[in-house]
């Protein structure tokens, strides 16, 4: 006889230690809550019987006392139980119809189902995509380098033009005083 994969828990998920502890604490809290309810009811009935009054004469105070004695335990029981259920759902492979399996598990399942030819084709496709990305990055880097070189060339050309312009002005300034000096020398020699 074969056991089903789903098992008794619904999806074959292992029960965590924390979940078990929370269920146990919820059970203990439920037992305490039931005991406190019984204790409160017995106290109220003995109280009213000692004074010769019936519970039906003042049910509001009786209910208030019973609830006041046991409510906190029922609330904590509910909290522990809900926490255990949440942990169970989070540990489950599917939560509210959406798969929470990891990417690695999906890839492992895909690899185990693929034939060798499919694996080879997938690997070649991934390598081609990787090469295309690398080529694109290299082309972008080359394009940036060309643009940078063009900018540097334009800057150098502008500097050369400025330098030529500046040198031309200096040469013109140097030639003008020399002309004046030569005319002064001629006048000195004429005297």
C-alpha positions in Angstrom: 0.0 0.0 0.0 1.4 3.4 -1.1 1.1 6.4 1.1 -0.1 9.6 -0.6 2.4 12.5 -0.9 0.0 14.9 0.8 -0.1 13.0 4.1 -2.4 13.9 7.0 -1.3 17.5 7.3 -2.6 18.4 3.9 0.6 19.1 2.0 3.3 17.0 3.6 4.8 20.0 5.4 6.7 19.1 8.5 5.3 20.6 11.7 7.8 22.9 13.3 8.7 22.8 17.0 7.4 26.3 17.6 4.1 25.3 16.1 3.8 22.3 18.5 4.8 24.4 21.5 2.2 27.0 20.6 -0.5 24.3 20.3 0.5 22.8 23.6 0.5 26.3 25.3 -3.0 27.0 23.8 -4.2 23.6 25.1 -2.9 24.3 28.6 -4.4 27.8 28.5 -7.7 26.3 27.4 -7.7 23.9 30.3 -6.9 26.8 32.8 -9.7 28.9 31.2 -12.2 26.0 31.6 -11.1 25.5 35.2 -11.3 29.2 36.0 -14.9 29.3 34.5 -15.9 26.3 36.6 -14.2 27.8 39.7 -16.0 31.2 39.2 -19.4 29.5 38.7 -19.0 27.4 41.8 -17.8 30.4 43.8 -20.8 32.5 42.7 -23.3 29.7 43.4 -21.8 29.2 46.9 -21.8 32.9 47.5 -25.4 33.3 46.6 -26.4 30.2 48.5 -24.7 31.4 51.7 -26.6 34.7 51.6 -29.9 33.0 50.6 -30.2 34.8 47.3 -30.6 33.2 43.9 -28.4 33.9 40.9 -31.4 34.8 38.8 -32.0 37.8 41.1 -28.7 39.5 40.0 -27.4 37.7 36.8 -25.4 40.8 35.7 -23.0 40.6 38.6 -22.7 36.9 38.3 -21.8 37.0 34.6 -19.4 39.9 35.1 -17.5 38.0 37.8 -17.3 34.8 35.6 -16.2 36.7 32.6 -13.7 38.7 34.6 -12.1 35.6 36.0 -11.8 33.6 32.8 -11.7 36.0 29.8 -7.9 36.6 29.9 -7.3 32.9 29.7 -9.7 32.4 26.7 -8.1 35.4 25.0 -4.5 34.0 25.4 -5.7 30.6 24.3 -7.1 32.2 21.1 -3.8 34.1 20.5 -1.6 31.0 20.9 -3.9 28.9 18.6 -3.9 31.6 15.9 -0.1 32.0 16.1 0.3 28.3 15.6 -2.0 28.3 12.6 -0.2 31.3 11.1 3.2 29.5 11.5 1.6 26.4 9.9 0.4 28.4 6.9 3.8 30.2 6.5 5.6 26.8 6.5 3.2 25.4 4.0 4.3 25.4 0.3 1.3 27.3 -0.8 -0.3 30.1 1.1 -3.8 31.2 0.0 -3.3 29.8 -3.5 0.0 31.6 -4.2 3.2 29.5 -4.5 5.9 30.4 -2.0 8.4 27.9 -3.1 11.9 29.3 -3.6 13.5 30.0 -6.9 16.1 27.4 -6.2 13.4 24.7 -5.7 11.8 25.7 -9.0 15.1 25.6 -10.9 15.9 22.2 -9.3 12.5 20.8 -10.4 13.0 22.3 -13.9 16.4 20.8 -14.2 15.2 17.3 -13.1 12.4 17.4 -15.7 14.6 18.6 -18.6 16.2 16.3 -21.1 20.0 16.6 -21.9 19.2 18.3 -25.2 17.0 20.9 -23.5 19.6 21.5 -20.9 22.3 22.0 -23.6 20.0 24.4 -25.5 19.1 26.3 -22.4 22.8 26.6 -21.5 23.7 27.8 -25.0 20.9 30.3 -24.9 22.1 31.6 -21.5 25.7 31.9 -22.8 24.5 33.7 -25.9 22.6 36.2 -23.8 25.6 36.7 -21.5 27.9 37.3 -24.5 25.4 39.7 -26.0 25.3 41.6 -22.7 29.1 41.7 -22.6 29.3 42.9 -26.2 26.8 45.6 -25.5 28.8 46.8 -22.5 32.0 46.7 -24.5 30.4 48.7 -27.3 29.1 51.3 -24.9 32.5 51.6 -23.3 34.1 52.0 -26.7 31.5 54.6 -27.7 32.2 56.5 -24.4 35.9 56.4 -25.1 35.4 57.7 -28.6 33.3 60.6 -27.3 35.9 61.3 -24.6 38.7 61.4 -27.2 36.6 63.7 -29.5 36.1 66.1 -26.5 39.8 66.0 -25.7 40.7 66.7 -29.3 38.2 69.6 -29.4 39.7 71.0 -26.2 43.2 70.7 -27.5 42.2 72.4 -30.8 40.6 75.3 -28.8 43.8 75.6 -26.7 45.9 75.6 -29.8 43.8 78.3 -31.4 43.9 80.4 -28.2 47.6 80.0 -28.0 48.1 80.9 -31.6 45.9 84.0 -31.2 47.8 84.9 -28.0 51.2 84.4 -29.7 50.1 86.4 -32.7 49.1 89.3 -30.4 52.5 89.1 -28.5 54.4 89.0 -31.8 52.5 92.1 -33.0 53.2 93.9 -29.7 56.9 93.0 -29.9 57.1 94.2 -33.6 55.6 97.6 -32.9 58.2 98.7 -30.3 61.0 97.4 -32.5 59.8 99.7 -35.3 59.7 102.6 -32.9 63.2 101.7 -31.7 64.5 101.6 -35.2 63.1 105.0 -36.0 64.7 106.4 -32.8 68.0 104.9 -33.8 67.8 106.5 -37.2 67.2 109.9 -35.7 70.1 109.4 -33.3 72.4 108.6 -36.0 71.3 111.6 -38.1 72.2 114.0 -35.4 
